[in-house]
Amino acid sequence: MKNNLNIILLVIGCFVLLIGCQQDTFTTDPLIEDIEAPSNLSYFEVLNARENAALKTGVPAINTGGLPPYYEIVSARKADGTILDASYMNDVSIENPIEEEKNLRPEDYYVVDGDTIKTYIGINTSKSGRISIADENQFGIDDYYFTVKVTTFVNDVPKETVFEDVFHLGVGPGLVTNLLYSPIAQNIVVGSGGTTTQPYLITGNPDVTFALGTENQEENLNIDKET
């Protein structure tokens, strides 16, 4: 009788253990389902960019739980709150993940329907989120703030977050890159009151002042800061 009781207890124990294993086996993987929407998007601000000149930001930092992030510029504004229209935004773009064909290592080749698979499609996110502004744009001297939406997909279900004013762009005057005196060679005789011609500013912001950049120990030379 005692042996029969031990056998019954053993069977009950095995049954409980089997039920426990089955429950663990078919539990939904919480790692994928628990991934939250993108968070903590961060750009390095770009300050003292040049008016109407091309620029590119760095790649931002973001938390997506390891999923590829897809970016969209929602809007941009000036410091006073003015929303930028298409005349500005047509020159602005943001990069997203791209699909690339990659080669498998020979030891990782596998066969499907008689065909040996030697490549796979990978997703390159190395430049994702980088903002570009084309040359000769409408961005003049001001401060600009960009709002960006980031989307990830969990089992084809989108999860998205809008980051308001997440990127700051400061634009300053265009630098003078070409200064021309005509004629190039001009003779100035000390004591005669001679002056040069006024130079031409070929490129850059014309709102400038002039100063002598060379050492003038005897103060024989002077320059008009306006001309």
Secondary structure, DSSP 8 states (H G I E B T S, - for coil): -HHHHHHHHHHHHHHHHHHHHHHHHTS--HHHHT----EEEE---EEEEETT--EE----EEE-TT---EEEEEEEEETT--B--HHHHTTEEE---EEEEEE--GGG-EEETTEEE-EEEEEE-TTTT-EEE-SS-S--SEEEEEEEEEEEEETTEEEEEEEEEEEEEEEE-----EEE-SSS-----TTTT------EEEES-S-------S--TT------S--
